[in-house]
Amino acid sequence: MDMTNAQADINFSAWSGACYIMPLVGGYISETFLGRYKTILLFCLVYLAGLALIVIGSVPDNAKPLIVFPAIYVIAIGTGGIKPNVSTFGADQFDLRYSQDRKEMESFFNYFYWGINIGTAFSFTLISYVCQYGIPGLGGSKWGFFWGYLIVTISMVLAIVVYVSGTPRYDREKGKPQGSVVGTTMKIYWNAYWVNRTVEYGEDTMESLDRASVEFGGNYTPNQVQCVKMVTRLFPFLGVLVCYWGLYSQMVCFSDV
């Protein structure tokens, strides 16, 4: 699309940011409305639609912003429903009451992340090579991006077929909508710091968030409040990670200078 390196870097960073923000939406939809199985399937189809658009947009002389930008942001939306749910849905298939299932779940995550890394290696080697240099006898480098994206699109179709084919064997009870954890967390903060803000605290056995607990006049169980307290203690650490990843993401852009 005849962009400068700087323009391409800006657009890449914006798109990458969308890919990381959208899982918050996908997780909320899963927890509140559709459950994990349906959310994954729906957003896989959205992802596939984005890939189909990018294939169309990668046809030589057809790479127009009107096609490419909607395509990549549709893919970002699809990512948002898959990323926060697929590993959790896999874990749902195991009953942690049994030692065999606990061992199998550990193996599942090992294989799952091995699969991610193998797929990444595949994309950064073969797919990247095809996109840059094309396939001999099939249009050469001019058609490289078309064939590269087409391979990815076909892979996504196969992945959806495999996912759907396992439907009769899935345990879908654990992944049913049970309300948003993020929504509950926000309500606990609201209950502790606004609704019950006049409740005195300061004793050794009580913290400010405990005002949201039913033990101190709040609306939530002690276990719910304790979980929010544990997450809250991670905020300083997560704040430092924001700086780290902000700098780390610049390596891709810096390499283009």
C-alpha positions in Angstrom: 0.0 0.0 0.0 3.1 2.2 -0.5 3.4 3.1 3.2 6.6 4.4 4.7 8.2 2.4 7.5 7.0 4.9 10.1 3.4 4.6 8.8 3.5 0.9 8.8 4.9 0.8 12.3 2.1 3.1 13.6 -0.5 0.9 12.0 1.1 -2.3 13.3 1.2 -0.9 16.8 -2.4 0.1 16.7 -3.5 -3.2 15.4 -1.4 -5.1 17.9 -2.9 -3.1 20.7 -6.4 -4.0 19.5 -5.4 -7.7 19.5 -4.5 -7.4 23.2 -7.5 -5.3 24.2 -10.2 -7.4 22.5 -9.7 -10.4 24.8 -11.3 -8.4 27.6 -14.4 -8.2 25.4 -14.2 -11.8 24.4 -13.9 -13.0 28.0 -16.8 -10.8 29.1 -19.1 -12.2 26.3 -18.1 -15.8 27.3 -18.7 -15.3 31.0 -21.9 -13.3 30.7 -23.7 -14.5 27.6 -22.5 -17.4 25.4 -20.2 -19.6 27.4 -16.7 -20.7 26.3 -17.7 -23.2 23.6 -20.0 -20.9 21.6 -17.8 -17.9 22.1 -14.8 -19.8 20.6 -16.8 -21.0 17.7 -18.4 -17.6 17.0 -15.1 -15.7 17.1 -13.3 -18.4 15.1 -15.9 -17.7 12.3 -15.2 -13.9 12.7 -11.5 -14.6 12.5 -12.1 -16.7 9.4 -14.1 -13.8 7.8 -11.1 -11.5 8.5 -8.7 -13.9 6.9 -11.0 -14.2 3.8 -11.0 -10.4 3.5 -7.2 -10.2 3.8 -6.8 -12.9 1.1 -9.0 -10.8 -1.2 -7.0 -7.7 -0.2 -3.7 -9.4 -1.0 -4.6 -10.0 -4.6 -2.0 -8.0 -6.7 -3.2 -4.5 -7.4 -6.1 -5.0 -4.9 -4.3 -4.0 -1.7 -6.4 -1.1 -0.8 -6.9 0.4 2.7 -10.6 0.0 2.4 -10.2 -3.8 2.3 -7.0 -4.4 4.3 -7.7 -2.4 7.4 -11.2 -3.8 8.0 -9.8 -7.2 7.4 -7.0 -6.9 10.0 -9.4 -5.4 12.6 -11.9 -8.2 12.0 -9.1 -10.6 12.8 -8.3 -8.6 16.0 -12.0 -9.0 17.0 -11.7 -12.8 16.3 -8.6 -13.0 18.4 -10.4 -11.4 21.3 -12.9 -14.3 21.6 -10.3 -17.1 21.1 -7.3 -16.0 23.1 -9.0 -15.8 26.6 -11.2 -18.9 26.2 -9.5 -21.6 24.3 -6.9 -22.7 27.0 -9.5 -22.4 29.7 -12.0 -24.5 27.7 -9.3 -27.1 27.4 -8.7 -27.1 31.1 -12.5 -27.5 31.6 -12.2 -31.0 30.2 -10.4 -32.3 33.2 -11.8 -33.2 36.7 -9.2 -32.0 39.2 -10.6 -34.3 41.9 -8.7 -37.1 40.2 -4.9 -37.3 40.2 -4.9 -38.8 36.6 -6.9 -35.8 35.3 -4.5 -33.4 37.1 -1.5 -35.0 35.3 -3.3 -35.0 32.0 -4.2 -31.3 32.4 -0.5 -30.6 32.9 0.3 -32.5 29.7 -2.5 -30.6 27.9 -0.9 -27.3 28.7 2.5 -28.5 27.7 1.2 -29.7 24.3 -0.9 -26.6 23.9 2.0 -24.2 24.3 4.2 -26.4 22.2 1.6 -26.1 19.5 1.6 -22.4 19.8 5.4 -22.2 19.5 5.4 -24.6 16.6 2.8 -22.6 14.8 4.8 -19.4 15.5 7.9 -21.0 14.0 5.9 -22.1 11.0 4.5 -18.6 10.4 7.9 -16.9 10.8 9.6 -19.3 8.5 7.5 -20.9 5.8 4.7 -18.4 5.7 7.0 -15.4 5.8 9.1 -16.9 3.0 6.0 -17.5 0.9 4.8 -13.9 1.5 8.1 -12.4 0.5 9.2 -14.6 -2.4 6.0 -16.3 -3.5 5.7 -19.9 -4.9 7.6 -20.7 -8.1 5.2 -21.3 -10.9 2.3 -19.6 -9.1 2.9 -16.0 -9.8 6.2 -15.5 -8.0 6.8 -12.8 -5.5 3.9 -10.7 -6.8 1.4 -13.3 -5.6 3.4 -14.1 -2.4 1.1 -12.5 0.1 -2.0 -14.0 -1.5 -0.6 -17.6 -1.2 0.7 -16.9 2.3 -2.6 -15.7 3.6 -4.5 -18.4 1.7 -2.4 -21.1 3.5 -3.3 -19.5 6.9 -7.0 -19.3 5.9 -7.1 -23.0 4.9 -5.4 -23.8 8.2 -8.1 -21.9 10.1 -10.8 -23.8 8.2 -9.2 -27.1 9.2 -8.9 -25.9 12.9 -12.6 -25.0 13.0 -13.5 -28.4 11.5 -11.4 -30.2 14.1 -12.9 -28.1 16.9 -16.5 -28.7 15.8 -15.9 -32.5 15.2 -15.1 -32.9 18.9 -18.4 -31.3 20.1 -20.1 -34.5 21.3 -17.1 -35.3 23.6 -16.7 -31.9 25.2 -17.6 -31.1 28.8 -19.4 -27.8 28.3 -20.9 -27.5 31.8 -18.0 -25.7 33.4 -17.8 -23.2 30.6 -21.4 -22.0 30.8 -22.1 -18.3 31.5 -21.8 -17.5 35.2 -21.5 -13.8 35.2 -18.5 -11.6 34.5 -15.6 -11.8 37.0 -14.5 -8.3 35.9 -18.1 -7.0 36.6 -18.1 -8.6 40.0 -14.7 -7.2 40.8 -15.8 -3.7 39.9 -18.9 -4.1 42.0 -16.8 -5.2 45.0 -14.6 -2.1 44.6 -17.8 0.0 44.4 -19.3 -1.6 47.5 -16.1 -1.2 49.5 -15.1 2.3 48.5 -18.4 4.0 48.0 -21.5 2.2 49.3 -19.8 1.2 52.6 -17.2 4.0 52.6 -18.3 5.2 56.1 -17.6 1.8 57.7 -14.6 2.1 59.9 -11.7 -0.2 59.3 -8.1 -0.5 60.4 -8.1 -3.5 62.7 -5.4 -6.1 62.1 -7.9 -8.6 60.7 -9.6 -6.1 58.3 -8.6 -4.2 55.2 -10.5 -1.5 53.3 -11.8 -4.0 50.7 -13.3 -6.1 53.6 -16.1 -3.5 53.7 -17.6 -5.3 50.7 -17.9 -8.5 52.7 -21.1 -9.6 54.3 -19.2 -9.9 57.5 -18.9 -6.2 57.6 -22.2 -5.1 56.0 -21.2 -5.6 52.4 -22.9 -7.8 49.7 -20.2 -10.3 48.8 -18.8 -13.5 50.3 -15.5 -13.4 52.1 -14.0 -15.7 49.5 -15.0 -13.3 46.7 -13.5 -10.3 48.5 -10.3 -12.3 49.3 -9.9 -13.1 45.6 -10.2 -9.4 44.7 -7.7 -8.5 47.4 -5.2 -11.0 46.0 -5.6 -9.5 42.5 -5.3 -6.0 43.8 -1.9 -6.8 45.4 -0.7 -7.6 41.9 -1.4 -4.2 40.5 2.1 -2.7 41.2 3.7 -5.6 39.5 1.4 -5.4 36.5 2.0 -1.7 36.3 5.7 -2.3 35.9 4.9 -4.9 33.2 3.0 -2.3 31.2 6.3 -0.3 30.9 8.3 -3.4 30.0 5.9 -4.6 27.2 5.6 -1.0 25.9 9.4 -1.0 25.4 9.6 -4.6 24.2 7.0 -4.0 21.5 9.2 -1.2 20.0 11.8 -3.8 19.0 9.7 -4.7 16.0 9.3 -1.1 15.0 13.0 -0.3 15.7 14.2 -3.1 13.4 12.5 -1.4 10.5 14.4 1.9 10.9 
